[in-house]
Amino acid sequence: MKKKKKTERNSKFGEIKRNEASEKGLILHETIENFTIIKKLILSTRVQFF
């Protein structure tokens, strides 16, 4: 019984860690998307200037 409880706790901890990682991944993906959009805007304005 004691062993089962420990593994249960570990699996829950692992789940939390995985969720955190996926959230961080989503945030990273969003920032990369925003960066590419900003980059495109800068490039388009640069083209208009010249």
PDB file of N, CA, C and O in Angstrom:
ATOM      1  N   MET A   1       0.829  -1.210   0.000  1.00  0.00           N
ATOM      2  CA  MET A   1       0.000   0.000   0.000  1.00  0.00           C
ATOM      3  C   MET A   1       0.868   1.267   0.000  1.00  0.00           C
ATOM      4  O   MET A   1       0.621   2.206  -0.757  1.00  0.00           O
ATOM      5  N   LYS A   2       1.886   1.268   0.866  1.00  0.00           N
ATOM      6  CA  LYS A   2       2.742   2.451   0.959  1.00  0.00           C
ATOM      7  C   LYS A   2       3.408   2.749  -0.383  1.00  0.00           C
ATOM      8  O   LYS A   2       3.481   3.903  -0.806  1.00  0.00           O
ATOM      9  N   LYS A   3       3.899   1.690  -1.056  1.00  0.00           N
ATOM     10  CA  LYS A   3       4.548   1.886  -2.347  1.00  0.00           C
ATOM     11  C   LYS A   3       3.591   2.483  -3.364  1.00  0.00           C
ATOM     12  O   LYS A   3       3.958   3.385  -4.117  1.00  0.00           O
ATOM     13  N   LYS A   4       2.351   1.972  -3.386  1.00  0.00           N
ATOM     14  CA  LYS A   4       1.359   2.466  -4.338  1.00  0.00           C
ATOM     15  C   LYS A   4       1.106   3.967  -4.130  1.00  0.00           C
ATOM     16  O   LYS A   4       1.023   4.738  -5.087  1.00  0.00           O
ATOM     17  N   LYS A   5       0.987   4.360  -2.850  1.00  0.00           N
ATOM     18  CA  LYS A   5       0.746   5.777  -2.549  1.00  0.00           C
ATOM     19  C   LYS A   5       1.886   6.636  -3.099  1.00  0.00           C
ATOM     20  O   LYS A   5       1.652   7.695  -3.682  1.00  0.00           O
ATOM     21  N   LYS A   6       3.111   6.169  -2.909  1.00  0.00           N
ATOM     22  CA  LYS A   6       4.269   6.934  -3.367  1.00  0.00           C
ATOM     23  C   LYS A   6       4.250   7.094  -4.887  1.00  0.00           C
ATOM     24  O   LYS A   6       4.488   8.186  -5.403  1.00  0.00           O
ATOM     25  N   THR A   7       3.967   6.009  -5.599  1.00  0.00           N
ATOM     26  CA  THR A   7       3.934   6.088  -7.060  1.00  0.00           C
ATOM     27  C   THR A   7       2.791   6.994  -7.521  1.00  0.00           C
ATOM     28  O   THR A   7       2.934   7.738  -8.491  1.00  0.00           O
ATOM     29  N   GLU A   8       1.656   6.924  -6.819  1.00  0.00           N
ATOM     30  CA  GLU A   8       0.524   7.801  -7.160  1.00  0.00           C
ATOM     31  C   GLU A   8       0.938   9.261  -7.050  1.00  0.00           C
ATOM     32  O   GLU A   8       0.672  10.068  -7.940  1.00  0.00           O
ATOM     33  N   ARG A   9       1.602   9.586  -5.929  1.00  0.00           N
ATOM     34  CA  ARG A   9       2.037  10.959  -5.711  1.00  0.00           C
ATOM     35  C   ARG A   9       3.023  11.365  -6.805  1.00  0.00           C
ATOM     36  O   ARG A   9       2.955  12.476  -7.330  1.00  0.00           O
ATOM     37  N   ASN A  10       3.935  10.461  -7.142  1.00  0.00           N
ATOM     38  CA  ASN A  10       4.928  10.761  -8.173  1.00  0.00           C
ATOM     39  C   ASN A  10       4.273  10.990  -9.524  1.00  0.00           C
ATOM     40  O   ASN A  10       4.666  11.893 -10.263  1.00  0.00           O
ATOM     41  N   SER A  11       3.267  10.167  -9.853  1.00  0.00           N
ATOM     42  CA  SER A  11       2.595  10.322 -11.146  1.00  0.00           C
ATOM     43  C   SER A  11       1.846  11.655 -11.187  1.00  0.00           C
ATOM     44  O   SER A  11       1.827  12.328 -12.218  1.00  0.00           O
ATOM     45  N   LYS A  12       1.229  12.035 -10.067  1.00  0.00           N
ATOM     46  CA  LYS A  12       0.531  13.326 -10.005  1.00  0.00           C
ATOM     47  C   LYS A  12       1.536  14.461 -10.195  1.00  0.00           C
ATOM     48  O   LYS A  12       1.275  15.414 -10.930  1.00  0.00           O
ATOM     49  N   PHE A  13       2.687  14.351  -9.526  1.00  0.00           N
ATOM     50  CA  PHE A  13       3.743  15.354  -9.646  1.00  0.00           C
ATOM     51  C   PHE A  13       4.223  15.436 -11.095  1.00  0.00           C
ATOM     52  O   PHE A  13       4.439  16.522 -11.634  1.00  0.00           O
ATOM     53  N   GLY A  14       4.383  14.260 -11.713  1.00  0.00           N
ATOM     54  CA  GLY A  14       4.794  14.212 -13.114  1.00  0.00           C
ATOM     55  C   GLY A  14       3.773  14.886 -14.020  1.00  0.00           C
ATOM     56  O   GLY A  14       4.129  15.589 -14.965  1.00  0.00           O
ATOM     57  N   GLU A  15       2.493  14.659 -13.716  1.00  0.00           N
ATOM     58  CA  GLU A  15       1.421  15.276 -14.502  1.00  0.00           C
ATOM     59  C   GLU A  15       1.501  16.795 -14.406  1.00  0.00           C
ATOM     60  O   GLU A  15       1.395  17.498 -15.410  1.00  0.00           O
ATOM     61  N   ILE A  16       1.690  17.288 -13.190  1.00  0.00           N
ATOM     62  CA  ILE A  16       1.786  18.735 -12.970  1.00  0.00           C
ATOM     63  C   ILE A  16       2.966  19.277 -13.778  1.00  0.00           C
ATOM     64  O   ILE A  16       2.850  20.288 -14.471  1.00  0.00           O
ATOM     65  N   LYS A  17       4.106  18.583 -13.673  1.00  0.00           N
ATOM     66  CA  LYS A  17       5.295  19.026 -14.408  1.00  0.00           C
ATOM     67  C   LYS A  17       5.026  19.060 -15.905  1.00  0.00           C
ATOM     68  O   LYS A  17       5.430  19.992 -16.600  1.00  0.00           O
ATOM     69  N   ARG A  18       4.331  18.023 -16.396  1.00  0.00           N
ATOM     70  CA  ARG A  18       4.033  17.949 -17.836  1.00  0.00           C
ATOM     71  C   ARG A  18       3.125  19.103 -18.244  1.00  0.00           C
ATOM     72  O   ARG A  18       3.332  19.728 -19.284  1.00  0.00           O
ATOM     73  N   ASN A  19       2.110  19.383 -17.411  1.00  0.00           N
ATOM     74  CA  ASN A  19       1.195  20.486 -17.708  1.00  0.00           C
ATOM     75  C   ASN A  19       1.956  21.809 -17.744  1.00  0.00           C
ATOM     76  O   ASN A  19       1.738  22.632 -18.633  1.00  0.00           O
ATOM     77  N   GLU A  20       2.851  22.008 -16.774  1.00  0.00           N
ATOM     78  CA  GLU A  20       3.653  23.230 -16.742  1.00  0.00           C
ATOM     79  C   GLU A  20       4.479  23.349 -18.009  1.00  0.00           C
ATOM     80  O   GLU A  20       4.568  24.418 -18.613  1.00  0.00           O
ATOM     81  N   ALA A  21       5.086  22.231 -18.406  1.00  0.00           N
ATOM     82  CA  ALA A  21       5.931  22.228 -19.597  1.00  0.00           C
ATOM     83  C   ALA A  21       5.116  22.567 -20.839  1.00  0.00           C
ATOM     84  O   ALA A  21       5.563  23.344 -21.682  1.00  0.00           O
ATOM     85  N   SER A  22       3.913  21.985 -20.955  1.00  0.00           N
ATOM     86  CA  SER A  22       3.078  22.250 -22.129  1.00  0.00           C
ATOM     87  C   SER A  22       2.643  23.715 -22.137  1.00  0.00           C
ATOM     88  O   SER A  22       2.585  24.342 -23.195  1.00  0.00           O
ATOM     89  N   GLU A  23       2.334  24.265 -20.946  1.00  0.00           N
ATOM     90  CA  GLU A  23       1.954  25.680 -20.859  1.00  0.00           C
ATOM     91  C   GLU A  23       3.112  26.559 -21.310  1.00  0.00           C
ATOM     92  O   GLU A  23       2.922  27.502 -22.079  1.00  0.00           O
ATOM     93  N   LYS A  24       4.323  26.244 -20.825  1.00  0.00           N
ATOM     94  CA  LYS A  24       5.502  27.007 -21.222  1.00  0.00           C
ATOM     95  C   LYS A  24       5.711  26.902 -22.724  1.00  0.00           C
ATOM     96  O   LYS A  24       6.059  27.885 -23.378  1.00  0.00           O
ATOM     97  N   GLY A  25       5.497  25.710 -23.269  1.00  0.00           N
ATOM     98  CA  GLY A  25       5.638  25.496 -24.713  1.00  0.00           C
ATOM     99  C   GLY A  25       4.658  26.353 -25.494  1.00  0.00           C
ATOM    100  O   GLY A  25       5.013  26.933 -26.520  1.00  0.00           O
ATOM    101  N   LEU A  26       3.413  26.434 -25.007  1.00  0.00           N
ATOM    102  CA  LEU A  26       2.398  27.243 -25.675  1.00  0.00           C
ATOM    103  C   LEU A  26       2.800  28.709 -25.643  1.00  0.00           C
ATOM    104  O   LEU A  26       2.701  29.409 -26.651  1.00  0.00           O
ATOM    105  N   ILE A  27       3.255  29.170 -24.485  1.00  0.00           N
ATOM    106  CA  ILE A  27       3.675  30.569 -24.341  1.00  0.00           C
ATOM    107  C   ILE A  27       4.817  30.851 -25.311  1.00  0.00           C
ATOM    108  O   ILE A  27       4.825  31.870 -26.002  1.00  0.00           O
ATOM    109  N   LEU A  28       5.784  29.930 -25.352  1.00  0.00           N
ATOM    110  CA  LEU A  28       6.927  30.087 -26.246  1.00  0.00           C
ATOM    111  C   LEU A  28       6.453  30.165 -27.687  1.00  0.00           C
ATOM    112  O   LEU A  28       6.915  31.013 -28.450  1.00  0.00           O
ATOM    113  N   HIS A  29       5.530  29.283 -28.063  1.00  0.00           N
ATOM    114  CA  HIS A  29       4.997  29.256 -29.426  1.00  0.00           C
ATOM    115  C   HIS A  29       4.315  30.586 -29.749  1.00  0.00           C
ATOM    116  O   HIS A  29       4.500  31.138 -30.833  1.00  0.00           O
ATOM    117  N   GLU A  30       3.527  31.093 -28.803  1.00  0.00           N
ATOM    118  CA  GLU A  30       2.822  32.366 -29.006  1.00  0.00           C
ATOM    119  C   GLU A  30       3.813  33.507 -29.193  1.00  0.00           C
ATOM    120  O   GLU A  30       3.632  34.347 -30.074  1.00  0.00           O
ATOM    121  N   THR A  31       4.865  33.543 -28.367  1.00  0.00           N
ATOM    122  CA  THR A  31       5.842  34.628 -28.486  1.00  0.00           C
ATOM    123  C   THR A  31       6.559  34.551 -29.827  1.00  0.00           C
ATOM    124  O   THR A  31       6.839  35.578 -30.445  1.00  0.00           O
ATOM    125  N   ILE A  32       6.859  33.324 -30.280  1.00  0.00           N
ATOM    126  CA  ILE A  32       7.522  33.163 -31.578  1.00  0.00           C
ATOM    127  C   ILE A  32       6.596  33.664 -32.681  1.00  0.00           C
ATOM    128  O   ILE A  32       7.045  34.347 -33.601  1.00  0.00           O
ATOM    129  N   GLU A  33       5.299  33.327 -32.596  1.00  0.00           N
ATOM    130  CA  GLU A  33       4.320  33.784 -33.592  1.00  0.00           C
ATOM    131  C   GLU A  33       4.262  35.306 -33.605  1.00  0.00           C
ATOM    132  O   GLU A  33       4.293  35.927 -34.667  1.00  0.00           O
ATOM    133  N   ASN A  34       4.176  35.906 -32.411  1.00  0.00           N
ATOM    134  CA  ASN A  34       4.124  37.366 -32.316  1.00  0.00           C
ATOM    135  C   ASN A  34       5.383  37.979 -32.902  1.00  0.00           C
ATOM    136  O   ASN A  34       5.321  38.996 -33.593  1.00  0.00           O
ATOM    137  N   PHE A  35       6.526  37.362 -32.628  1.00  0.00           N
ATOM    138  CA  PHE A  35       7.800  37.869 -33.134  1.00  0.00           C
ATOM    139  C   PHE A  35       7.819  37.849 -34.655  1.00  0.00           C
ATOM    140  O   PHE A  35       8.273  38.802 -35.288  1.00  0.00           O
ATOM    141  N   THR A  36       7.324  36.756 -35.242  1.00  0.00           N
ATOM    142  CA  THR A  36       7.320  36.658 -36.703  1.00  0.00           C
ATOM    143  C   THR A  36       6.383  37.714 -37.298  1.00  0.00           C
ATOM    144  O   THR A  36       6.680  38.299 -38.340  1.00  0.00           O
ATOM    145  N   ILE A  37       5.243  37.956 -36.624  1.00  0.00           N
ATOM    146  CA  ILE A  37       4.290  38.971 -37.106  1.00  0.00           C
ATOM    147  C   ILE A  37       4.955  40.345 -37.068  1.00  0.00           C
ATOM    148  O   ILE A  37       4.859  41.116 -38.023  1.00  0.00           O
ATOM    149  N   ILE A  38       5.634  40.645 -35.953  1.00  0.00           N
ATOM    150  CA  ILE A  38       6.320  41.931 -35.794  1.00  0.00           C
ATOM    151  C   ILE A  38       7.405  42.063 -36.862  1.00  0.00           C
ATOM    152  O   ILE A  38       7.570  43.120 -37.472  1.00  0.00           O
ATOM    153  N   LYS A  39       8.141  40.970 -37.074  1.00  0.00           N
ATOM    154  CA  LYS A  39       9.203  40.956 -38.075  1.00  0.00           C
ATOM    155  C   LYS A  39       8.636  41.282 -39.454  1.00  0.00           C
ATOM    156  O   LYS A  39       9.207  42.076 -40.200  1.00  0.00           O
ATOM    157  N   LYS A  40       7.489  40.650 -39.787  1.00  0.00           N
ATOM    158  CA  LYS A  40       6.849  40.904 -41.081  1.00  0.00           C
ATOM    159  C   LYS A  40       6.429  42.361 -41.189  1.00  0.00           C
ATOM    160  O   LYS A  40       6.590  42.985 -42.238  1.00  0.00           O
ATOM    161  N   LEU A  41       5.887  42.903 -40.093  1.00  0.00           N
ATOM    162  CA  LEU A  41       5.459  44.307 -40.096  1.00  0.00           C
ATOM    163  C   LEU A  41       6.654  45.219 -40.338  1.00  0.00           C
ATOM    164  O   LEU A  41       6.583  46.153 -41.137  1.00  0.00           O
ATOM    165  N   ILE A  42       7.759  44.939 -39.638  1.00  0.00           N
ATOM    166  CA  ILE A  42       8.973  45.748 -39.788  1.00  0.00           C
ATOM    167  C   ILE A  42       9.456  45.667 -41.237  1.00  0.00           C
ATOM    168  O   ILE A  42       9.807  46.682 -41.839  1.00  0.00           O
ATOM    169  N   LEU A  43       9.470  44.459 -41.788  1.00  0.00           N
ATOM    170  CA  LEU A  43       9.930  44.278 -43.168  1.00  0.00           C
ATOM    171  C   LEU A  43       9.028  45.022 -44.142  1.00  0.00           C
ATOM    172  O   LEU A  43       9.518  45.651 -45.079  1.00  0.00           O
ATOM    173  N   SER A  44       7.714  44.958 -43.932  1.00  0.00           N
ATOM    174  CA  SER A  44       6.773  45.628 -44.836  1.00  0.00           C
ATOM    175  C   SER A  44       6.944  47.149 -44.747  1.00  0.00           C
ATOM    176  O   SER A  44       6.895  47.839 -45.765  1.00  0.00           O
ATOM    177  N   THR A  45       7.147  47.673 -43.524  1.00  0.00           N
ATOM    178  CA  THR A  45       7.337  49.125 -43.382  1.00  0.00           C
ATOM    179  C   THR A  45       8.667  49.532 -44.003  1.00  0.00           C
ATOM    180  O   THR A  45       8.771  50.608 -44.592  1.00  0.00           O
ATOM    181  N   ARG A  46       9.673  48.693 -43.881  1.00  0.00           N
ATOM    182  CA  ARG A  46      10.977  48.977 -44.452  1.00  0.00           C
ATOM    183  C   ARG A  46      10.864  49.072 -45.970  1.00  0.00           C
ATOM    184  O   ARG A  46      11.470  49.937 -46.602  1.00  0.00           O
ATOM    185  N   VAL A  47      10.082  48.172 -46.535  1.00  0.00           N
ATOM    186  CA  VAL A  47       9.879  48.165 -47.990  1.00  0.00           C
ATOM    187  C   VAL A  47       9.188  49.466 -48.411  1.00  0.00           C
ATOM    188  O   VAL A  47       9.541  50.049 -49.436  1.00  0.00           O
ATOM    189  N   GLN A  48       8.213  49.919 -47.631  1.00  0.00           N
ATOM    190  CA  GLN A  48       7.495  51.151 -47.941  1.00  0.00           C
ATOM    191  C   GLN A  48       8.430  52.368 -47.865  1.00  0.00           C
ATOM    192  O   GLN A  48       8.284  53.314 -48.639  1.00  0.00           O
ATOM    193  N   PHE A  49       9.373  52.339 -46.945  1.00  0.00           N
ATOM    194  CA  PHE A  49      10.281  53.479 -46.778  1.00  0.00           C
ATOM    195  C   PHE A  49      11.197  53.646 -47.986  1.00  0.00           C
ATOM    196  O   PHE A  49      11.462  54.770 -48.412  1.00  0.00           O
ATOM    197  N   PHE A  50      11.677  52.544 -48.537  1.00  0.00           N
ATOM    198  CA  PHE A  50      12.651  52.656 -49.639  1.00  0.00           C
ATOM    199  C   PHE A  50      11.979  52.815 -50.991  1.00  0.00           C
ATOM    200  O   PHE A  50      12.660  52.921 -52.011  1.00  0.00           O
TER     201      PHE A  50
END
